[in-house]
Amino acid sequence: MFTIRARSSSSAARSGTLHLAHGEVRTPAFVPLATKGAVKTLEPRDVAALGYELILANTFHLFLAPGPELVERFGGLHEFMRWSGPIITDSGGFQVFSMGHGGVADEIKGRGRRGASRAGADLAAGGGGSERAAEPSGAILAIEEQGVRFRSYVDGVERFLGPETSMAVQAALGSDIALVFDECTPFHVSRDYTARSMERTHRWLERCLRWHADNGLPGQAVYGIVQGGVERDLREESAATVAAGGCDGMAIGGSLGQDKAQMHEVVSWCAADLERAAPDRPRHLLGIGDVDDLIAGVELGIDTFDCALPTRLGRHGVALVPDPESRWRVDLVKAQWRESAEPIQPGCPCPACGPGFSRGYLHYLLRAGELTALRLVTLHNLTFIGALMSDLRDAIERDELPAVAAGLRKGDAPRSHAGRY
């Protein structure tokens, strides 16, 4: 399902093509999030027009509402949301983590959800035991060998999600790539808990693959997930286990560290381990989308990335621009842009910059609460990221990645525009 077109002579970067049930995906690629069956503020034609070939939907949220049975009656998620290209579905493992801890940054900084304990921080249950947390609405009730019991944020009813449930939901959704159910290990836990969590994820991997072999959707690829926290030997063990399991592709998940340097180091371990164990299979990095992280990930040999960042920033009025000193961001809500006549980014062909909408106008719309602004900034951000990934792909194929990556890091504007806008 994956062919490699070119390899960089100066790094582990490679370009390739994923051959999936609903079409091909050129890599390296960024994958926009359609968490609940929609890329927020956009419709599928917008996403396709920007040149994106793959989107990610979330098993956990679609499991709770509208439910996999309804989506299946509509002909699967492709028909339900009117997206004709490939879809990857997350397994729900990360949402279990976030119910107890908030986002990864929240957990690392010790500001997890109120009432939720840090899973495993003060528990001594073995791999077959139960890791219990507090019970606020929409929270984990227990992580057990069979799976996870939790209280639904939709109606407060107790629900269960395990390996077989997750795979069955993903089959009903009809995604092109299904991720196996895993435990996203928190950062603030002991090495012992990290090891036990990883081992449980490996047992869940076996159950997912067994269910898929017996009941899976024909043509649906399955990705395993490498865990192991920030422990070098555990990451190596997990990569070897996932590769040996016969998965079609491998994702890198879990908490990757407390800062960018540590994150890049952990990703470098995993990518190198997967290169040794499964050099011809695709690699996906879960939940990473900052500009500098995308560049570094491509250099390390990652093929696909997903993250809410570009669209979430857009909905908060923050646009992506070629300015590393400001973390590639400009906050259009700030008063300094009230009288600015310049576009977000000169030369950008997106629906915000191309027609000449000014920063001053977008500032006014954002302050006025007009939804048009959220849509326009989101379209710009996805245009920026799409152009960035296209530049990196082209650079790999010309074997000019070091120069292109250095230019992007110092503030060069992405030049490629793969979409039709």
N, C-alpha and C positions, 0 to 999 in steps of 0.2 A: 504493500500500500504506500510505499515511500521510495522515491528515487532521488539520488543525490546528483545534482547537476555540476556543481563546482565546489572545490575546497580552497580556502585561503592558504597561501604558502607561508604566511606569517603568524597564523593563529589557528585555533580549532574551529573557526567559523566555516560554515558550509551553506550552500543554497540548494534547494531541492523542490520537490513537488509531492504533496500528499494526494493520493488517488482515493477518493471517498465515494460513497454511494450517490451523493448528490452533486458531485463535481470535483474539480481539482483545486488545490490551494497551493500557491507559490510561497515558499519559505526562504528565509525567516519572515514571519508574519506576526502582526498584532491581531488579537481577537477581541472585538468589542463585546461587552456584556449585554445580553438580553435576558437578564436574570429571571424575570417573571413572564417571558414571552414577548418582550419588546425592548429595544434599545431606547432608553428614556428620552422623550421629546421627539423621537424620530419614528418614521415608518420604514419598513424593509426596503422600499425603493430608494430612500435616502442613503441607507447604508451601502447598498449595492452600487449606487452612483458614485460613492466615494472610493470605490475600488476594493472594498472588503469582500473576501470570499468565504469567510468562516466566522460564525458568531457562537457565543457560549450562553446556554440557558441553565437554570439551576433546578436540580432535582428536588431539593428540600422545599423550596417555595412553591413549585408547581404541584408537588405532592399534597401540600396543605390546601392550596387553592389555585386553579379550579378543580384539581384532582386529575390523576392520570386517566381514569376511566372516561371522563368527559373529553379530554384531549384526544384520546384514542378514537372515540366516536366521531370526532371531526376529521379523522384521517391522519392523526399524528400532528406533532408540533409544526412541521413545515406547512401543512395545509391550514392549521389553526391560526398561525400568525402571518401566513402568506409570504413566507421566505423560501425561495427555491434552492438556495445554496446549502452547503454543509453546515451542520450544527454539532457542537460538542456539548455534552451535559456534565456538569459537576455532580459529584455523587451525593452531596449533602454533608460530608464529613467536616468541612470547614464551618458550615453553619452550626453544627453541634458545638464546635469550639467557640464560636462567637457568641452563642447563647450564654455560655458560662463566663466569657472573658471580654466581650466586646471585640473590637478589631485587634489585629496583631500589635499595632502600636499601643493600643490601650493596655493590652496585657503586659507588654514589655515595660511600660511606664507605671505599672501597678495601679491602673485606674479601670479595672474590669467592672463588669455589671454589678450593681448593688445587690447584695444578698447572695451572690454566687461565690463559692469557694474556688480557689485555684486547684483544679483537678489534680490530685496526686501529691500536692504539696505537703499534706499532713496525713496521707493515707498509706497504709502498708499492705493493701490487698494484693494478691498475686495476679499473674496474667489472666487467670480464669475467674478472678473475683469481680467485685463491683466497686466502681469509684463513684461515690455519691456526692451530690451537690445540693445546695439549697433549692427552694422551690418557688421562686417568683414566677409570675405569669410569663410564658414563653421562655422557659428555662429548662436546663437538663435536670432530669430526676435521677438517672443513673446511667453510667457507661458500664455495660456488662458484656460478658463473652458473646452472648447472642446478638447484641446490638445496643441501641441507645433508646432509653425511654425519656420522653420529654413532654412538656406541656406546650401545646400549640399556641402561638402568638395570635392566631386567628380567632379561636373560640375558647381557649383555655382547657380544652379536652386533652387528656393524656393520649399520646400517640407513640408509636414504635417505629424505628427505622434501623434495619440491619442490612447485611450484605445482600441477601436474597431480595429483600424489599426494594433496596436501592436499584438493583439490576432490573427487577421487574418493572419499576416505574420508568426507568430509562428505555426499556424495550417498548413500553406503551407510548412513550413520547416519540419514539422513532428516530432518535439522534444518530448521526453518523459515527460519532465517537462517544463511548460511555467510559466514565472514570470509575474505578473500583472504590468501594466504600472504605474509608480509612479513618483513623483518629489523628487529627491535627494536633500534634503534641505541643503543649504550651512551652514558653521559654523558661518561665520561673518554676521549674521542677527539677528533681534530682536526676542524676544519670541513671539511677536504678529505675525510676518511673519511665524515663525516656526509652530505656531498653525494653521494658515490659509493654509499653505502648506500641513500640515498633513491632514487637513480636506478635501482638494482637492484630495489628494491621496486616502482617504477613499471613496470619490465619484467616483473616477476613478476605484477603486476596485470593486464597485458595478456594474459598466458598463462592466468591464472585465468579471466578473462572469456571468452577464446576457448574454453577447455575447457568451461566452463559452457554456452556457447551451443551447442556441438556435442553435449554429453553430459549436461548438467545435469538434476537432478531437477525435473520440472514443479512450479511453485509455490514453489520454494525461492528466497528473495531472497538477494542477494549484496551485502555491504558491503565497500567499499574502506577502506584504512587510511591516514590522513594521518601522514607521518613528517617528519623534518627537524630533530630535536633541539630545541635552544634557539635556533636561528637563525631570525630573523624572516622573512627573504626565502625561505628554504628551506621553511618551513611554508606560506607563501603559495603558493609554486610547487606544493607537494605537494597542497594543498587544491584548487587549480585543476585539476591533472592528474586527481585522483581524481573530481572532479565531472564533468569532461569525458568520463571513461571510461564514463559511463552506469550507474554502480552504483546499486542501489536505495536504498542508504543509505551513510553515511560514519561511520567510527570514527576516533577520535583516539588514537594510540598512541605508543610510544617513551618514552624517558626525558624527563620534562617539566621537569626542573630539580632543583636541590639543596635547595630549601626550598619551603614553601607559597606564598610570595609569587611566586617565579619560576614555579611550577607554574600558579597562577591566571593569571599573565600569558600564558604560552604557550597555555593553554586559551582565553583570551580572544581571542588572535590567530586561532587555528584556527576558533573558533565564528564570529567575524566574517567570516573569509574564506569559510566555508561558507555563511553567510547571503547573501553576495553571489553566490556561484557556484551554489548550489542551495538556495534558501530554503524549498522545500516538501518537501525530503527529510529523513529522520530522522538524528539525530546521536547517536552512542554514545561514551561516554568509558570507555576500557579501564582496569580495575584501580584505580579510585578509589572509596573508600567511607567515609572519615571524615565525621562529621556536618557539620563546617564546610565540607568540600570539596563535599559533596552540595548544600548550600544555595548555595554560590558557583556551582557548575556549573549549577544550575537557573537562577540569575539570568543566566548567560551564554548560555543557550539550548540547553543539553544536554538531550536527551530521555530517554536511558537510561544507566545506570551498572552496572558489575559489579565485584565485589570479594570476596575471601575474608575480609575483615576481620571482619564481624559473626559469622560462624560460627567462624572461627579463634579469636577472642577468647573465644567461648562455651566452646570446648573447653579453654581454659586457665583457666576460672573467672572471666573478666572480663566483667562485665555493663555494658551501655550504660544510662546514666542522664542526666537533664537537668541536668548539672553541667559547664559549660564550663571551670571552673577546674581540673578533673581530666581534661580532654580527653574529657568525656562518658563516663567509665569509672569503675568501682569493682571492685577486685580482691577477690573474695570468698574467696580463699585466705588472705588476710592474717589474722593472729590477732585483730585488732581486732574482727572480726565473730563471734567464737566464741559470744558470749552475746547477740547482737543478735536481737530478736524481730520487727523490722520486715521487710517484704518488700523485694525489690530496688527496686521503685518503687510507692509507694502509688497506687492507682487504675488500675494497668495490668491489663488483662484476660487477660494471657498465662497459659499453663498453669503457670508458676512463681509469679506474683504473685496471679492470680485465686483459687486455692484457699487462699492464705495461707501458702505455704511461706516460712519465715523465712530471713533471711541466715545466722543461726546454723545452721540445718539444712543449708542448701546448703554452708556452710563445712565442716561435718562430713562431708558426702558427698564433697566435693572432696578433702579430706584423706585420706579413706578409700579414694579411688580408685574410687568408685561411678560407673558410667556414667550412671546416672539424672541426676546433677547436670550432666553435660556436655549432655545432651539438654535439660534444663529451661532452662539458661542460654542455649543456642543458640536455643530457642523464644522466650525473652524478647527476645534481641537482634534477631531478625528481626521480632518484633512492634513493637519500638521503631522500627526503620528503616522498616517498612511504614507505620506511623502518621505518621512524619515526611514521607514522600513523599506520602501522602494529604493532609496538611495543606498542603503546598506546591502540589499540584495544585488543591485547592479555593481556595487564596488567589489563584492565577493567574486562575481563572475568575470570582472575585468582584472581581478587580483590586485586591486588598489585599495583594500580596506583600511590599512593603517592611515593613509593620507585623508581619506574621507572621514573616518572616525575622529581623527585629530581635529579636522575642520569643524565637524559638528560639535565637538566638545568645547571648542573655543568660541562658538557662536555663529558658525555659518548657517544660513537658512537652508532647510531641505529643498532640493531643487526639483525632484520628481513629483509628478502629480498623476497618479495612476487612474484616478476617477474621471468621470465625464463632466464634472462641474467646471 
